[in-house]
Amino acid sequence: MQKNILIIGACGQIGTELTYTLRAIHGNDKIIASDIREGNSELVQSGPFELLDATDLNAVEELVAYHEIDEVYLMAAMLSATAEKFPMRAWNLNMNSLFNILNLAKEKKISKIFWPSSIAVFGPKTPQQLTPQNTIMQPTTVYGISKLSGEGWCEYYFNKFGVDVRSLRYPGLISWKTQPGGGTTDYAVEIYHKAINEGHYTCFLESNTELPMMFMDDAIRATLELMNADSKKVKQRTSYNLSGMSFTPAEIAKSIQAKIADFKISYKPDFRQEIADSWPSSIDDTSAQKDWGWKSKFDLAKTTEIMLQKIGS
């Protein structure tokens, strides 16, 4: 029998594209989208949609039972920049939503979980270049602390209770389909919209701030490849390093200027600069490559070409 899949946080940046992709693969009716509020009307109308507070265990359990859910993609989270403004709300959402799903899987009410981690789990003492899979992890943000804690709990539930939970440490994600949701790497989406609509962008990071990034198509493909991998191949039960490309605001601006010659960029760093400075510049994802065959397809030039074409059309 074909499985039913629940996506929690389906209206977010990743959740939106994940919902469409999974519906294209499995059929609209098999993919139950949910979020705390209705977002994109096209997404809400494309298949089953439920309003759901991910921190409400009873509501989550009822939804899982009603739709006979087999797999859960828990994409609901408060991201880095927003979480710094609302620390306790971020901790409550990011951690309690995870515990709810882990405990349902422990009770055999769910068979498989995807839960996203982030490069935010690293910190200023982490090696900045080609950050290893296993290294010093002392995050300095609420978001990073919650994700590192979550990684530990995922591994614990796997080792203690056999819960099949899988995770990726996403870098900054770039998408033309959805707006970013309050993260430190959001500039890499905003800049394309500003380039087309206004011809100028004021960046909230310094020109030479290099961060790991990934085009959304790669991120969705990595997520599905990990979830489809044989359980024996999934060696990392905390979360996998994942790499696409690394660049600075000056470099992305240059790639845009190759297509829009009169585009201008200026710099006005804010509180997000300190967050960015605590993160790696590049990521070593050798473990993902070896364990389940991961390989990225999009570089900066290809990403810029697609972003400008899609946003401008």
N, C-alpha and C positions, 0 to 999 in steps of 0.2 A: 504494500500500500504506500502511495506517495505521501511523504511527510508534510505536515503543516508547520510553517515557520512564522515566528513572531518577531517583529522588529520594534524595539522600544526606542523612542527618540527618532521616529521615521521622518520627521519634518526638518531635521537638522541638516547640516551641510553634507555629511557622509550618509546619513540615514536616507535622505531623499534619493540619491543615486543608487544606493544599495537596494532600496525598495523596487525601483524601476527595473534594475538588472535582474533581481531574483524573480520578479513577476514575469519577465521575458523568458526566463529559463523554466520556471515551474508552473506558470499559469497564474493569473491574477488572484483567483480564489484561494490558492494555497498559501499566499503570503499575507499575513495579517499585519497591517501597519498600525502603529499606535504612537500617541504623543500626548503631552499634558494639555495641548491646545491644537486646534486645527491650523495647519499651515497652508502650503501650496494646495489650492483647490483642485488642480489637475491630479495631484497625487492622491488626495483624499477620495476623489471620485473614480480612481482607476482600479479600485478593488476594496476589499473589506478594510475599514478604518475604525479604530476604537479610541476614545479619549481615555487616557490612563496616567495616573500618578505613579511613577516607578518606585516611589518610596512607600507606597501603600501595599503591604504584603497581601492582605485579603483581596484587594482588587486585582493584583497581578495573578494570584492563585486562581481566582474565579475565571479570569480571562484565559489562562492556560488550559483549564479544565473544559471550559465552554467550547473553545476552538480546537481541542485535542492537539495541543501544540507539542511538537517533537524537538524543535531547535529554537533557540532564542539568540538574537543579535541585540545585545544591550548597548545601544549607542547614546543613550541619554547621559549627559554630563554638563557641568558648568566649567567652561574653559578658562585658560590661564588668566587673561586680563580681567575678565568679569569676576572670577573667583577671588582675586585679590581685594575686590571691593566688598564682597559678601562671603567672608571666610567660612562661617558656620553653616550657612545655607549651601555652600559648595560642598563642604565635607558631608553634610547630611545627604544630599542628592547623590554624590559620587560614590559614597560608601554603602549607604543603606540599600540603594537600588541593586548594587552588586550582591550584597548578602541575601537579599530576597531571592534572586535568581539562583545563586549557589545553593541555598537551602532547599529550593524546589528540586534542583537536580540531585542533591543528596538524598531526597525522599523519592527519587526515581520518577518524578513527575515531568521531568525534561531529560532528554538524552544527551544533548550537546549544546554548548554555549560558546558564542564569540563575545569577547569583551575587549575593547580597545584600550591600550596603554598609549604612551607618548614619550617623545624625547625629553619631556619635562621631568622625567624621573631622574635624569642626570643633574649634575650641579656644577658649581665653579671649580670643585676639586677633581672632577672627572677629566680624563684626557680629552682635549678638545678636537683633535684631528683623528679621523677614523676610530671613533669611540668603540671599544670592544663590546661584545655581547655581555660579558661578565666583567665588571669594573667597579670603581668607587662610585657610589650613588648616594649623594647627600643633597637632595633637592631643596631649594630655598623658596619655593612658591607653594601655596595651598594646593593648587592643581597637581603639582609634581609630587607633593607628599601623599595626596590621596591616591594617585596612580601607583606610586611605589608600594604603598600599603596594600592596594588591590592586587598587585602582582604577587605579593607574599601570600595573600589569602587564596588566590587562584591555585598556586602551587600546593598550598596546604590541603585544600579540598580535593585536589587530584591525588595527592599522596595518601591522605587519610581516608577518603571516602570514594575514590575512583571516579570523581566527577570529571567528565571530558570537557574541560574549558580551555579555549585556545585564544591567543592574544598576539597583537602586533603593536610595537612602539611606533606609532605613526609620526612621521616628520610633519612639517607644515604642508597643508594640502591646497592645491590650486584647482579651481573648478569654474567653468563659465555658466553652469546650470543653476547654482545656488549661491547665495550670499554667505560669507563667513559668519561665525557666531561668537565673536568676542575673544579671539585668540591673538597671541603675539605675532604670529606669522600672517595675519590677515592682510598686511600691506601688499603681499604678493598676489592678491586677488584684486584689491581696491585699485592698484596702480593701473591695471588694464582698463577698467571702467573709466577712470579719470583721464587716461590717455586718449580714449576715443571721444568721450563726452565733453572734456574741458581742455585737453591739450597740456595739462599741467597737473602734477601731483606733489603734495607736501607729505613727505614720509616721516613717520613717527620713530624711525630707527636711523642711526647714523649710516652714512654712505658705505662704509666698509664692514658692516655687520654681516658676516657670513653665517647662514643657517641651512640645515638640511631641509629640502623641499621635495614634493612629489606631485605629479599631475594626477588628478583624481582617478582617471581610468586605470592607472597603475595600482593605486591604493585599493580600488574595488576588486581588481583582478587578484591582487595578493591576498586579500581577505577570503575570497572564494577558493583560491588554490589551497590556502591553509586549512580551511574548513573541509575541503574535499580530500585532503591528504590522509593516507592510512594512519591510524592512531599511533602505530609503532614508529612512524617517521617523525612524529612531533616530539622532539627531545626536550625542548624548552617549555616548561609548564609555568614559568613566570610570564614572559612575553618575549617575542622575537624582535631584535633590531631589524629595521627595514630602511633601505636606502634607495633614493632615486637620483637626486642631483643636489648640489650645494651652490649657492650664489649669494651675492651681496645686492643691496638695493641699487648700487651704481651699475652692477652688471645686468640686472634685469632692465634698468632704464636704457642701457646701451642696446640691448636686444630689441626693445620697443622702437628706439630711434632708428634702427636699421629698416624698420617698416614705416614709421611715422617720423620723418626727419625733424620736424619742428617741435616734437614733444620735449617738455622741460620738467625737471625734477628739482625740488628743494628739500631741505632737511630740517626738521624741528623735533628732535628726540623728546619723548615723554617718559612716563613711568615704565613703559614697556621695554625701554632700552636696558634697564637693569635686569629684567627677566631674560631678555635675549642674550645678554652677556653671560648668564649662568648656564646657557645651553651649549651643546657641541656645535662645531662648524661642519663636521662631516661624520658619517656613520659607517661602521664596518658591519655589513650584514652577511658575512660568510656563513654563519650558522644557518640562516634561512636558505641560502643557495645550496648548501650541502644537504640539509635535511629534507627539503621538499621542493628543490629545484627552482627557487625564486630567481627572477632576472627582470630588471626594470627595462622599459622600452622608450621612455620619453626623456629627452634632455631639454635644456632651457630654450634652445632655438626652436625646436618642434613645439614646445609648450606655448611659446609666445605666438607663433604662427597660428595655432589653433585658437588660442584665447582671443586674439584680435579679430580673427575671421568670424568666430561665433558671436562675440559680443556686438560686433559691428553690423552683423547681418539682420 
